């Protein structure tokens, strides 16, 4: 197990009261603001773009991910805070900040983060890419042949689909799509009708890629030379306004509130309501304006007035207003030398190709650890169930699975084969709503029963139940996971999946499905913990048990790995356990509102975050329990929404062999000193470098699975 490490408390935490006087565990100073913590995660993602041990195009990918993460942060978190501030909701949130105070802190951190993003792009990645034969050619560097080719592209591919819009009383400011690329153009002169027109807007067509590759046969052009679509529009935009002079042309992008609102108590058809709400997402309230740093103040003021935004909503950028448009370069053909080496996940030793899954599961539980082990057994489990004459029914939850999914194909096949197929689809899975509506319609057309979950609660549990006739009895086979039934993300997200034919777990999963579809009260579960009913209380009891063991001098330890930790009562319970002497290690990828290392309160708590090639997504909880250790995997993080506003399950690992395997994985993450970041008391993170030999948990797991 990794040694306990001590880190110096940052200067800006020094004004906190001495910890021994802070006994009110609800005190705001013991909690980190969740939104500031989320920005810290995005900073760690951006730092991966500077990691020279990673291939160059993967570093560019991390930069793009940091951009898309920030987009979502504004679309959801900032928009929510702005709404609270505007309606005068002045109560304090996590970390003791009011909505306006949080917005002020966010503004300062985002300005710094955005500046760093463009510094990394311009000063680090672009020069290195050019050294490796991938160039983004600026307008000032086009030679005559390139200029001629790009001009022809503009006339043939752009002009026919562009709609320049002059702004005057008869032509008000057009509606701008969320995150779309646009130009604000200042003009001089009169139009064809003799009207003075000082401003115009040009919206880039969504049908064209944002990067245009110049053919290699053009003189002076390499085989991987690109030009931004925005540069092409900028270069020739004067041709869109004949007889007028373009004084200035500046690219901009607006971000809108994208959090859907459906009053589930007022709608009689959730599917139709979601379809209607998706259309409004494109034109939600504006929350951010990104614009070329060279744009004049008067033009920015004009845009702010048009969008009803404030100066604090402006982010001036030194480069393309949407860094994520560069993602298309990350998957360039013939540049595998600049990407991670291909990794083929290990095929399950127990559930390999050709194995009868039902025969295997009668004898033993099977754990899969994606992406180190293949997701194919999950698909084959469903495919075998669809083909097997003994299978009578299949029930499954779907939260995110992708528009083209082998999982859904198997369910459709089963329904067409006459099986009773029931699918609980969460229509409100953020940013996957449209795909899930398509899947729901497809499954219904095949004859499956489709249920949209419970009003007021997102169905986030990951589970499959197969009911099979074996002789004169019915047997239940179950798969439960920490992640989604999404074959693509199973290749890049770390998640556990457990297969079992345990009778009590099968009955528990069956009862949860009955609850979701019939709306009746669920019978008492034998082994599963379920949110919003038993999970939160059970976690508190298990933490309290470790606390009592520590008080009695018995072995007491907690290791918990998850995506986010925000739920205050769990944090308070962890503080109490720490004060009693429980050693606590938390491996939290993203948001963490717990403040570790506070003398007398959380000095026995260590928090680390792993950011690497794969997105850490497992939720697993270890309790030492005086030598009778317990391990639970879960679909739920320790967040308010998971505990009280979602349907979640947490399942025990009952096989000692599997428990030991999971514990070994946790030890790897605690030993990691290459991709690990340690949370400091002030809410910032620092690399967990030490004098030990370099150890990377993800690389070690990849190595283990190839033996």
Secondary structure, 3 states (H helix, E strand, C coil): CCCCCCCCCCHHHCCCCCHHHCCCCCCHHHECCHHHHHHHHHHHHHHHHHCCCCCHHHHHHHHHHHHHHHHHHHHHHHHHHHHHHHCCCCCECHHHCEHHHHHHHHHHHHHHHHHHHHHHHHHHHHHHHHHCCCEECCHHHCCHHHHHHHHHHHHHHHHHHCCCEECECCECCCCCCCCCCEEEEEEECECCCCCECCEEEEECCCCCCCEEECCCCCCCCCCCEEEEHHHHHHHHHHHHCCCCEEEEEEEEEEEECCCCCCCCCCCCCHHHHHHHHHHHHCCCCEEEEEEECCCCHHHHHHHHHHHCCCHHHEEEECCCCCHHHHHHHHCCCCCHHHCCCCCCCECCCCCCCCCCHHHHHHHCCEEEEECCECCHHHHHHHHHHHHCCCEEEEEEEECCCCCCCHHHHHHHHHHHCCCEEEEEECCCCCCCHHHHHHHHHHHHHCCCEEECCECCEEECCCEEEEEEEECCEEEEEEEEECCCCCCCHHHCEEEEEEEECCHHHHHHHHHHHHHHHHCCCCCCCCCCEEECCCHHHHHHHHHHHHHHHHHCCCCCEEEEEECCECCHHHHHHHHHHHHCCCEEEEEECCCECECCCCCCCCCCEEEEEECCCCEECCCEEEECHHHCCEEEEECCCECHHHHHCEEEEEEECCCHHHHHHHHHHHHHHHHCCCCEEEECCCCCEEECCCCCCCCCHHHHHHHHHHC
